[in-house]
Amino acid sequence: MMKMFTTQLAGLFKRIEEKAEFSFEDGARLLAQGQTIYLVGFREMKAVEFEAFEGAEPLKGALTNVDAATSADRVLLFTRTSADEDALELAAKLKEKDIPFVAVSTSVPDGKLEEMADVHINLQLLKGLLPDDFGNRYGYPSSMAGLYVYYGLKFTIDEILAEYE
């Protein structure tokens, strides 16, 4: 089972990288332009938030209290799907305050988050990665996919900021 999960996870990361190649660059540039980056993770995506603030290589200067953000700042938002009500509520507030933001979620048919975000990165994770004996799927690694995207953005942001130092 682990071999199959590892293969499927590698395939997921590859799909994200291939389909969001330009979004990584666009998102990192947008975030690097801000005075401060506010990072928000909803539900299991708190794992991304935790990594960004408590991990071995934190996102320099990032904050969590998004209510303090102004139009000079940028927001990086992580959630499971583009239909997440809490994320949509925050997105509406950000739009109202003219605060640019990057959203990371799986695009779903009834989701509006990708339309609201300045840049959206699709996690490409509509179902679990592994089949069971009854035709169902399990193994839904949304936080792992979110962390993959976080690191892709972080590396690109760090690269951009290094060019200006």
C-alpha positions as CSV (number, residue, x, y, z in Angstrom):
1,M,0.0,0.0,0.0
2,M,2.8,2.4,0.8
3,K,4.4,2.0,-2.6
4,M,1.1,2.8,-4.3
5,F,0.5,5.8,-2.0
6,T,4.0,7.1,-2.7
7,T,3.6,6.7,-6.4
8,Q,0.2,8.5,-6.4
9,L,1.5,11.3,-4.2
10,A,4.5,11.8,-6.5
11,G,2.0,12.0,-9.4
12,L,-0.1,14.5,-7.5
13,F,2.9,16.7,-6.9
14,K,3.9,16.5,-10.5
15,R,0.4,17.5,-11.7
16,I,0.3,20.5,-9.4
17,E,3.8,21.6,-10.6
18,E,2.9,21.1,-14.3
19,K,-0.5,22.8,-14.2
20,A,0.4,25.6,-11.9
21,E,3.9,26.4,-13.2
22,F,3.0,30.0,-14.0
23,S,0.7,30.4,-11.0
24,F,3.7,29.7,-8.7
25,E,5.6,32.5,-10.3
26,D,2.7,34.9,-10.4
27,G,1.7,34.1,-6.8
28,A,5.2,34.5,-5.5
29,R,5.7,37.8,-7.3
30,L,2.4,39.2,-5.9
31,L,3.3,38.1,-2.4
32,A,6.8,39.5,-2.6
33,Q,5.4,42.9,-3.5
34,G,3.6,43.3,-0.2
35,Q,4.8,45.1,2.8
36,T,3.8,42.0,4.9
37,I,2.5,38.6,4.0
38,Y,-0.3,37.2,6.1
39,L,-0.8,33.5,5.9
40,V,-4.1,31.8,6.8
41,G,-4.8,28.1,6.8
42,F,-8.3,26.7,7.3
43,R,-9.0,23.3,9.0
44,E,-6.3,20.8,8.2
45,M,-4.4,23.5,6.3
46,K,-3.4,24.9,9.7
47,A,-0.5,22.5,9.1
48,V,0.8,24.9,6.4
49,E,0.4,27.8,8.8
50,F,2.3,25.9,11.5
51,E,5.1,25.1,9.1
52,A,5.4,28.7,7.9
53,F,5.7,30.0,11.5
54,E,7.2,27.2,13.5
55,G,9.1,25.1,10.9
56,A,12.9,24.9,10.5
57,E,12.7,27.5,7.7
58,P,9.9,30.0,8.5
59,L,8.5,32.4,6.0
60,K,10.3,35.6,6.9
61,G,8.2,38.4,8.2
62,A,4.9,36.6,7.8
63,L,2.0,37.2,10.2
64,T,-1.3,35.5,11.0
65,N,-3.6,38.3,12.2
66,V,-5.1,39.0,8.8
67,D,-7.6,41.5,10.3
68,A,-4.6,43.9,10.6
69,A,-3.8,43.6,6.9
70,T,-4.0,46.7,4.7
71,S,-3.9,47.2,0.9
72,A,-0.1,47.4,1.1
73,D,0.0,43.8,2.4
74,R,-0.7,40.5,0.8
75,V,-2.5,37.4,2.0
76,L,-1.7,33.7,1.3
77,L,-4.8,31.6,2.0
78,F,-4.9,27.8,2.1
79,T,-8.1,25.7,2.3
80,R,-9.3,22.3,1.1
81,T,-11.7,23.4,-1.6
82,S,-12.6,26.5,-3.5
83,A,-16.1,26.3,-2.0
84,D,-15.0,26.6,1.7
85,E,-17.4,29.1,3.3
86,D,-14.9,30.4,5.8
87,A,-12.4,31.0,3.1
88,L,-15.0,32.7,0.8
89,E,-16.0,35.0,3.7
90,L,-12.3,36.0,4.2
91,A,-11.9,36.4,0.5
92,A,-14.9,38.8,0.3
93,K,-13.4,40.9,3.2
94,L,-10.0,41.0,1.4
95,K,-11.7,42.1,-1.9
96,E,-13.7,44.8,0.0
97,K,-10.4,46.2,1.5
98,D,-8.5,45.9,-1.8
99,I,-6.0,43.5,-0.4
100,P,-4.5,41.3,-3.1
101,F,-4.3,37.6,-2.2
102,V,-3.2,34.2,-3.4
103,A,-5.5,31.3,-2.7
104,V,-4.5,27.6,-2.7
105,S,-7.3,25.0,-2.8
106,T,-8.8,22.3,-5.0
107,S,-11.1,23.8,-7.6
108,V,-14.6,22.4,-7.3
109,P,-17.6,23.1,-9.5
110,D,-19.5,25.2,-7.0
111,G,-16.4,27.0,-5.7
112,K,-15.9,30.7,-6.2
113,L,-12.5,31.2,-4.5
114,E,-10.5,30.9,-7.7
115,E,-12.6,33.7,-9.2
116,M,-12.1,36.0,-6.2
117,A,-8.3,35.4,-5.8
118,D,-5.7,37.4,-7.7
119,V,-3.8,34.2,-8.1
120,H,-5.2,30.7,-7.5
121,I,-3.3,27.4,-7.3
122,N,-5.4,24.3,-7.8
123,L,-4.4,21.4,-5.5
124,Q,-5.8,18.9,-8.1
125,L,-7.1,16.7,-5.3
126,L,-10.8,15.8,-6.0
127,K,-10.7,12.3,-4.4
128,G,-8.5,10.0,-2.3
129,L,-5.5,8.6,-3.9
130,L,-6.0,4.9,-3.1
131,P,-8.8,2.6,-4.2
132,D,-10.5,0.2,-1.7
133,D,-12.2,-3.1,-2.4
134,F,-15.6,-1.5,-2.8
135,G,-14.7,1.0,-5.5
136,N,-14.3,3.9,-3.1
137,R,-11.1,6.0,-2.7
138,Y,-9.3,7.0,0.5
139,G,-6.0,8.7,1.4
140,Y,-6.8,12.4,0.8
141,P,-3.5,14.2,1.6
142,S,-4.7,17.8,1.3
143,S,-2.3,19.2,3.9
144,M,0.6,17.4,2.1
145,A,-0.4,19.0,-1.2
146,G,-0.8,22.3,0.6
147,L,2.7,22.0,2.0
148,Y,4.1,21.2,-1.4
149,V,2.5,24.4,-2.8
150,Y,3.7,26.4,0.2
151,Y,7.3,25.4,-0.3
152,G,7.0,26.1,-4.1
153,L,5.8,29.6,-3.3
154,K,8.3,30.1,-0.4
155,F,11.3,29.1,-2.5
156,T,10.2,31.4,-5.3
157,I,9.6,34.3,-2.9
158,D,13.0,33.9,-1.4
159,E,14.6,33.8,-4.8
160,I,12.8,37.0,-5.9
161,L,13.7,38.9,-2.6
162,A,17.3,37.8,-2.9
163,E,17.5,39.5,-6.3
164,Y,16.5,42.8,-4.7
165,E,19.0,42.6,-1.8
